[in-house]
Amino acid sequence: MNIAALLQKTARTFGESSAVSYGMERWLTYSELAGRVERLAAVLVGRFGLDRGDRVGIAMTNCPAYTEVLYAVWHAGLVAVPLNAKLHQREISYIIENSGARLCIVNRDLEDTVGPLCNAAGVLADVVTVDGPEYEQLIRVDPEPLFDAKPVDPAWLFYTSGTTGRPKGAILSHRNLLVMTLSYFADLESLCETDSMIHAAPLSHGSGLYGIAHLAKGANQVIPESSGFDPTEIDALLKCYPESGFFFAPTMIVRLLGADVLSDAALANVRTVVYGGGPMYTQDLLQALDVFGPRLVQIYGQGESPMTITYLSKKMHEDRDSPRFLEQMASVGIARSDVEIGIVDEDDRRVAQGESGEIVVRGDVVMNGYWENPEASAQTLKGGWLHTGDVGVLSEDGFLTLKDRTKDMIISGGSNIYPREVEEVLLQHEAVLEVSVVGRAHPDWGEEVVAFVVQRPGMDATGQDLDRFCLDNMTRFKRPKHYRFLQSLPKNNYGKTLKTALRDLLLKDG
């Protein structure tokens, strides 16, 4: 089934219900949204000549048009390539070129970033801007019928940061997205047409994925006028929209609580806060429970198994009298309904109960593979199981606890940062001989990036010099927040840098 069929079904039943709101104002009903999707799909096929399976970049900050663009792409049988709006132009260019996107749809916020890439980034031939009279004129065409997509057809290329410095596009099929959606209802919560989801997190990631479940049940998609996360604005929106849900990174919850702006009226309208994408420290979680009550749901997932590996339900968060409450809250929960989980050693053999090893997952939600990267696909999907790269322990009663990340990923503000990406940029600087990047705990962002640098003989670059270089070559949030200059990097007998020793240096610094 084409995942866009969910919109058609919702529009038939809840046509006059609010589909998209912008700030406090209703933007579109479901009937209006479905009509605009059908017409934009016609433009994609007719005006731009796109065929089944062609990729369409979506480079937009959160805005009212995001939903119609996403579903129009699917409606036409095309593949959506949502791009994080925070990415550097070079990173966007790489993803567009790697995916082979012929068209990129943007809003004004990204127009100047993406526009110059036309005819320069691979096959990108056209850029369409959604906010303006030209766009409205463009979609004044006859509607396009729903494309009869096969369940295995690609629907979403989810580009993850790569340990090699190059992002990989996880191929998510229509079946993957449908199973993810059904799992939401099975494990997290039921929804109805009077509910809302406030999209303070990027629609290009978790908020957009969980928006599918809300659309399937006729719920309202609320776009903040700020296009993002503002605690005061969230308080105002909650007062306006009863039964509201969010997808938040843990750091967003911490920042929201730290702002101390949520009124009793706003809190009364919170339905569910789904959090994931990074560690939630126990003390922060207990504080969140004190404020929100039993409205929290934790999820653990990856782009390769979108938002769907394990969960901690509202009921589990509520059960403070359980003798194992704190232990369970320190875990990432139990397996979702749509997956199997295993723990294996370096030889891909199951470890004994309670022993640590790599977390592997299989199920209909797991990706088909990486876009045009058969080697990485074979390595990651060995034996029919997704090898997550995360180390964990599975308890006797099925709770999974993360112990480490074999890929050394840094999670800052809910965004994934792979050290290798940052290292490869810094190594391009003429003064840098060696570099190693690690994460350091941060009270607001979860982790921050720290770079240990060995300079070439006779060179004397400063931290400011390296910072300017990073800003010229990568997105701002990935750049190191601190630089430490060393005579040499600590290494083992095989010449591998000992990142544990570097982390120990940071601990000694306090």
N, C-alpha and C positions, 0 to 999 in steps of 0.2 A: 504494500500500500504506500502511495505517495504520502509523506508526512503532512503535506499541505492539505490533504483531504480532511484533516481535523478542523481546519478553519471553515471549510464548506459546511461540515456537519454542525458546527457551533453556530454559524450564521443562520442556518435554517431554523434552529430552535430558539436561539437567543439573539435574533437579529437586531432588536432595539436596545439591547444591553450595551453598556459602555465597553468598548474594546480597548481603546487607547485614550489616556488622559494626559494632558500636559500641565503640570502644576495642579492647580485647583479646577481647571476647566476640562470638560470632555472634548476630546479631539475627534474621535470616530466611534460610531456604533459598529457592531459586528457586521451588519449588512453593508455599511459603507466601506469597511475595511476589506471585505471579501470582493466587492466590486472594484476597488482600486488595485487589489492584488491581481485580479484577472486582466485588467487593462495594462498594468505594468508588465505582466508576463507576455502579453501580446507585443509590447514594444521591444522586449528583449529578443523575442523570436523574429519579429517582422522587421523592425527598424535596424537592429544590430546583427541580425542574421545568425544568432546563436543556436546551436543544435544540442540535442540530448547529450548530457555529460560535460558540456563546456563549463569552465570555471568562471565565476564572477566574484571579483574582490569586493568586499564591503568594508570601507575605511570610514567609519563614522563614530563620532562621540554619541553617547546616548541621546536620542532625539525621537520625536513622535513618528518619523518616517521609517525608523529602523525595522519595525515589525513588518510593515508592508513590503519593504525591499526583500527581507529574508524569505518571506512566504511566496513572493512573486518568483524568486529564483527557483524555489522548489516546485512551485506550480507549473513552471515551464519545463521541468525536467533537467534543470541545470544544477551545478554544484556551488554552494556558497563557500566563500573563503573569507570569513570574518577576520579583520585585522585589529589588533590592539591599538587604540588611538594614541597611546603613549610611545609607540615605536618610533625609532629614528627613521628618517627617509631611506637610508641605505638598507635597513632591515625590512622595511615595507617593499622596497624595490626587489630585494632577494625573494621574498615570499611570492610576489606577483610573478616574477620570472620563473621561479621553480614550479609554481602551480600552472603556469601557462595561461593565466587569466587574460582574456581578450578585452574585457570590460571591467572597470572599477567604478563603483557607485560611492559617492562621498557626500558629506554635508559641508557647509561653509568652513567649519573648523579644520577640515583636512584638505580642502581644495588646493591650497598653495603647496602642500606637501606632496600630494599625489599627481597633480596636474603636470608638473615638469617631467614625470616619468613616462608620459605617453610617447610611444614610439622609441623609448629609451630602455625600458624594462622588458626585455623579451618581446612577447607578442602583444603587449598592451596597446590597443588601438584607440580606445575611447574612454573618456571619463564623464560621468553624469553626476551633476550636483542636484540634490533633492530639494533644497530650500530655495524657492524662487519661482517666479511666474513661468520661466521656460520649462521647468519640470511639469508643472500643472498642464501646460499646453501639450507637452509630449505625450501624456497619458490619456489624452482625449481620443481614444481609439476604441474599436470594438473589442470585446473581451476574448481571451484565449481559453479554450477548454483545458481542463486539468490533464496534465500528462500522466499516462498510465505507467508510472515508475514501478520497476521490480523491487522487491524488498532488499536485494543485495546492491542495488544501484547506489553509488556515492551521493550523499546529500550535503555533507559538511566536511571541509578539510580543516582540521583543528591543528594549527601549527604550534608545536611545543618547542621550547628552548632546547637546544641540543648540546650534549657534552662535547661534541666536536666543534662547537662554535657555529654550526649551521642548524637552524630549526628544521624539524621534520614534520611533514603534514600527515597526521593521523587521519585515515580515511574512515569517516563515520557514515554508515549507510542509513537508508530510511528505516530498516529494521532496527539498527542500533538505537536510533532516536526514539522509535516507538517503544521499544523494550525499556529504555531509560524512563520514558514517560509513565508507562504502566507500573514500573517499579516504584516511582514516586508515590503513586496512589496506594500501592501495596504496603509500603514501609513507612512513609513519612507522614502523610496526611491526606484526607479527602478534601475536595474543593467544590465550590459551586459558583453560580453566576453573580452572587452578591459579594464575593471576595475580591480583593485587590492584591497586586504585587507591586511594591515600590522599587523601581530599578535604580538603586543608588550605586550598585556595582556594575561593571561593564557588561553590556549586552553581548559583546564579542566572546564572553566566557560563560561562567556559571549562571549568571543572572539570565542571560539569553537562553541557555539550555533549559533551565527550570521554568522559563516563561512559556515553553511549549505545553507543559502540564496545565498551567493556568489558562492558556488559550483554549485547550481542549475542553475545559469545563465552563467556559464563558466568563472567566474572571477578568477584571479590569487591569490593564498594564499601565502603570502610572510612571511617567517620565518626569523627574524633577527638573525644574527650569534651569538649575545650575548644571545639569547634565551629569551630576555625580553625587558625591558624598558631602553633605553639609548638615551637621547635627541640628542646627536651628531650623533648617528647612524640613528635615525629617520630622521634627516635632509638629510643625505646621501641617504637613501632609497627613500625618497620622490623625490629627484632629478632624481632618476632612474625609478620610476614608476608613470606615470601620472594617474590621476583619482583614487587616493588612498583613502581608508577609514580606520577608526580605530574604535575599541570599547575601551573607556578609562574610568577608574574611575575618578571622579572629581579631586582627588589629583594628578593624573597623568597629567592632563591638567595644573594644577597650577605649577607643577614641570617643565613641558615642557616650559611653558611661562617664568618661573623664570630663566631657563638656558639661555634664550635669544640667542639661536643658530639657529633658523629657518630662513633660507635665503629667499629672495623673490622668487627664483626659486623653492624652496621646497614648500612654501605656495601656489604657483600657481598650484601645482599638488594635493592639498588636495581636495577631493570630499566631504567627509562627516566625521564628528566626532560625533559618538554616545556616549553619556556619561550617566552613571547611577551607581547605587551601593552605593550611599551616597549623602549627601547634597552638593549642589553647591552654595556657598555663592554669594549673588548678585554682590558684587564688583568683585569677581573673574570671574563671568559670563560676566559682562560688558567688562572686560579686554580681555577675550577670544573672544568676538564678535568683539572687535577692531582689534584683530590680524587675526582671521580666517574669519571674515565676516559671511554672512548668510549660514554657512555650519554646524551649530551645531544642533543636535537632542538630546533631553533628553528622557530617558525612565525610568519608574518605574516598577519594577517587583520583583518576588521572584523565588527561585528555584522551588516552588510549582506551579507557573504560569510563566514559563520560559521567562523572558525578555518582558513580555506582560501583563501589566495592564493599564498603561497610557503613553502618550507621549506629548511632545512639539515639533512641527514640525519646519522645517527650516523657513517656512513662519512666524510662531509665533515669532521666535527669531529675525526676520528681522523687525517686525512691531514696531519700537521704537517710532513712533508718536502716537500710541494708548494711550489713557489716563490711561488705565489699564495695560500698558506694564510691569511695575515693579511688580505689583501684580501677573500677570500671570507668570512672570519669577520666582517668589518665590514659585509657585505651581509646581506640577509634571505633569501638563497637563490634557488632556481629555482622556476619555476611548478609548482604542484601538478598532479596528473594530470587534475583535473576542470575546469581553467580555462585561458583564454587571457589573456595580459597584453599591454597596449600602453602606449606613452608618447605623449601628445598635447600640443599647444600650446593656447593660450587660444582658438583657433578650432577646436579639436577635430581638428586635422590631425596625422598622425603626424610625429614629429620624426626627425631623422637619428640613425643609430646612435651611441650614446655621449653624446647631448645630453640634458639634463634636461627634464622636463615632468611633467604630471599623469599619475599611474598610473590606467589604466582596466582593467577586468576583466570578462569574461563567462564564463558557464558555468551548468550546472544547479544549482549551489550558491548562486548569487546570488539575493537576496531578490526577492519579487514586487513590492515597492514599500513605501511607508510607509503605516501605518494612517490612513485618512481624511485623507490629505494628498497629493492628486493633483499639486499644484504642485511640492512637494518631490520627489515620485516622478519626475515628468517631467524635472526638472532633474538629478537624480542618475543616472537611467537613460537618458540621452540616447543615441539611436542603438543601443539594445540593450546598451550597455556601462555598467557601474557606474563612476561617476566618484568615485574614493576621496577626493579632496581632498588627497592626499599627493603630494609631488614626488619623483621618483626618476630614476635612470639605469639603463638595461638594458645590460649588457655584451654583447660579441659571443658569448660562450658561455652567455648566458642568466641570469647572476646579477643580481639587482635590488638596488640600493643606494638607501636612502632619503636624500634630501638636506634636506628641509624638510617642514613640514606647513602647507599653505595655510590651514587652519582654525585655526592657532595653538593647537592642543590641547596641554594640559599633562598629562603622565602621571606621576602620583605614587603610588608603591607599587602599580603595576599598574592603578590606577584612572584613567579618563579624566576630565579636568576641562577644560571649555571656558571660556576667559576671559569670554566674553560672559555666561554664566550668573552668574558672580561679580559682574561689572560691573553687571548689571541689579539685583542685590540691593543693592549699595552705593549705587547712584544713588537708591534709595528713602529713604536717610538724609537728614534735613533739612540736614545740614551739608555734604553732598557735592555739589559743582558738576560736577566731571568726574572720571573715574577710568579708568585703563587697567591691565589685569592681564597679567602675563607670568610665565613659568616661570624659575626659577633652579636650576642644577644642585645636587643634594644627594647626599652620599656614600651615604646609606642608602636614600632614597626615590626616587632617580632625579631628580626635580624637586620643587621646592616652589613654592607660589603667593606672589607678591609683588604688592601693589597700590600703584600710584602715584596719589595723591589730590590734587585741587585743591579747596580748601574754599570755600564761599560767603563773601562779604565779611561780616565781623563774627562769623563762627562759628569755633569752636575745639574741634572734636572731637579726642579722642586716639585712638591706636591701640587702646587698651582699649575705648573707646566703640564703635568700629567692629567690633571683634571680638565684643563682646556682641550687637550688632545682627545680625551674620552668623550667629551661633549660634542666634538666634531665628528665622532665616529660611531656613537651608540646612543640609545635613548637614555635620558637623564636618570631614571630610577635605577638603572643597572650600574652606574658608575660607582667606584669606591668612594666611601665617605671619609676614609682615612688611608694614608700611605705610610708604611714603615719601611725605612731604608736599612738594608742589611749588607754586610760584607759577603755573605754567602747564605744559601738556603740550607736548612737541615735536611739531610738525605740518608737513606738506608744504604746497605751494602750493594744494592742493585741500581743505585743512582736515582731512586724515586724520592721525590720531595715528601717529607714527613709533615703532613698538614696537622697531625695531632700535636706535634711539637710547636707549630705556629699558633695553634689555638691555646696551648699552654702559656705561650708568651703573652697572649692577650689577657688570660686569666691573671697572670702575675701583675700585669699593669693595672688590674682592677677595672 
